[in-house]
Amino acid sequence: MKGWTEGPMVVYHDGYYYLTITGNHVFSMAYRINCAVSENGPTSFEVLSDNPVLLNTDFKTFGLGHSSSVKGP
């Protein structure tokens, strides 16, 4: 994952660590969330091949946000 990133978030679920980050420059219209996965913790993440997992260019306002995840019922 290269370039501008912000809002890292790590979640552990079913034996895997999932890292999500937002990305893109504040003046870009393309907000995105990328994801990486690890079985061994924060030193060995592998970037998913189908990144970005979310891409949005439909809003009139744009800029970076923060990636956050919650584990629900």
Contact map, one row per residue, 1 for C-alpha under 8 A:
1110000000000000000000000000000001000000000000100000000000000000000000000
1111100000000000000000000000000000000000000000000000000000000000000000000
1111100000000000000000110000000000000000000000000000000000000000000000000
0111110000000000000000111000000000000000000000000000000000000000000000000
0111111100000000000011110000000000000000000000000000000000000000000000000
0001111100000000000011100000000000000000000000000000000000000001111000000
0000111110000000000111000000000000000000000000000000000000000000111100000
0000111111000000001111000000000000000000000000000000000000000000011100000
0000001111100000011110000000000000000000000000000000000000000000001110000
0000000111110000111100000000000000000000000000000000000000000000000000000
0000000011111000111000000000000000000000000000000000000000000000000010000
0000000001111111110000000000000000000000000000000000000000000000000000000
0000000000111111110000000000000000000000000000000000000000000000000000000
0000000000011111000000000000000000000000000000000000000000000000000000000
0000000000011111100000000000000000000010000000000000000000000000000000000
0000000000011111110000000000000000001111000000000000000000000000000000000
0000000001111011111000000000000000001111110000000000000000000000000000000
0000000011111001111100000000000000111100000000000000000000000000000000000
0000000111100000111110000000000000111000000010000000000000000000000000000
0000001111000000011111000000000011110000000000000000000000000000001100000
0000111110000000001111100000000011100000000000000000000000000000011000000
0000111100000000000111110000001111000000000000000000000000000001111000000
0011110000000000000011111000001111000000000000000000000000000001000000000
0011100000000000000001111101011100000000000000000000000000000011000000000
0001000000000000000000111111000000000000000000000000000000000011000000000
0000000000000000000000011111000000000000000000000000000000000111000000000
0000000000000000000000001111100000000000000000000000000000000110000000000
0000000000000000000000011111111000000000000000000000000000000110000000000
0000000000000000000000000011111000000000000000000000000110000110000000000
0000000000000000000000010001111100000000000000000000001110000100000000000
0000000000000000000001110001111110000000000000000000001110000111100000000
0000000000000000000001110000011111000000000000000001111100000000000000000
0000000000000000000111100000001111100000000000000011111000000000001000000
1000000000000000000111100000000111110000000000010011110000000000000000000
0000000000000000011110000000000011111000000000110011100000000000000000000
0000000000000000011100000000000001111100000011110000000000000000000000000
0000000000000001111000000000000000111110000011110000000000000000000000000
0000000000000001110000000000000000011111110111000000000000000000000000000
0000000000000011100000000000000000001111100100000000000000000000000000000
0000000000000001100000000000000000000111111100000000000000000000000000000
0000000000000000100000000000000000000111111110000000000000000000000000000
0000000000000000100000000000000000000101111110000000000000000000000000000
0000000000000000000000000000000000000001111110000000000000000000000000000
0000000000000000000000000000000000000111111111000000000000000000000000000
0000000000000000001000000000000000011100111111100000000000000000000000000
0000000000000000000000000000000000011100000111110000000000000000000000000
1000000000000000000000000000000000111000000011111010000000000000000000000
0000000000000000000000000000000001111000000001111110000000000000000000000
0000000000000000000000000000000000000000000000111110000000000000000000000
0000000000000000000000000000000000000000000000011111100000000000000000000
0000000000000000000000000000000011100000000000111111110000000000000000000
0000000000000000000000000000000111100000000000000111111000000000000000000
0000000000000000000000000000000111100000000000000111111000000000000000000
0000000000000000000000000000000111000000000000000011111100000000000000000
0000000000000000000000000000011110000000000000000001111110000000000000000
0000000000000000000000000000111100000000000000000000011111100000000000000
0000000000000000000000000000111000000000000000000000001111100000000000000
0000000000000000000000000000000000000000000000000000000111110000000000000
0000000000000000000000000000000000000000000000000000000111111100000000000
0000000000000000000000000000000000000000000000000000000001111100000000000
0000000000000000000000000000000000000000000000000000000000111110000000000
0000000000000000000000000111111000000000000000000000000000111111000000000
0000000000000000000000011111101000000000000000000000000000001111100000000
0000010000000000000001111100001000000000000000000000000000000111110000000
0000011000000000000001000000001000000000000000000000000000000011111000000
0000011100000000000011000000000000000000000000000000000000000001111100000
0000011110000000000111000000000010000000000000000000000000000000111110000
0000001110000000000100000000000000000000000000000000000000000000011111000
0000000010100000000000000000000000000000000000000000000000000000001111100
0000000000000000000000000000000000000000000000000000000000000000000111110
0000000000000000000000000000000000000000000000000000000000000000000011111
0000000000000000000000000000000000000000000000000000000000000000000001111
0000000000000000000000000000000000000000000000000000000000000000000000111
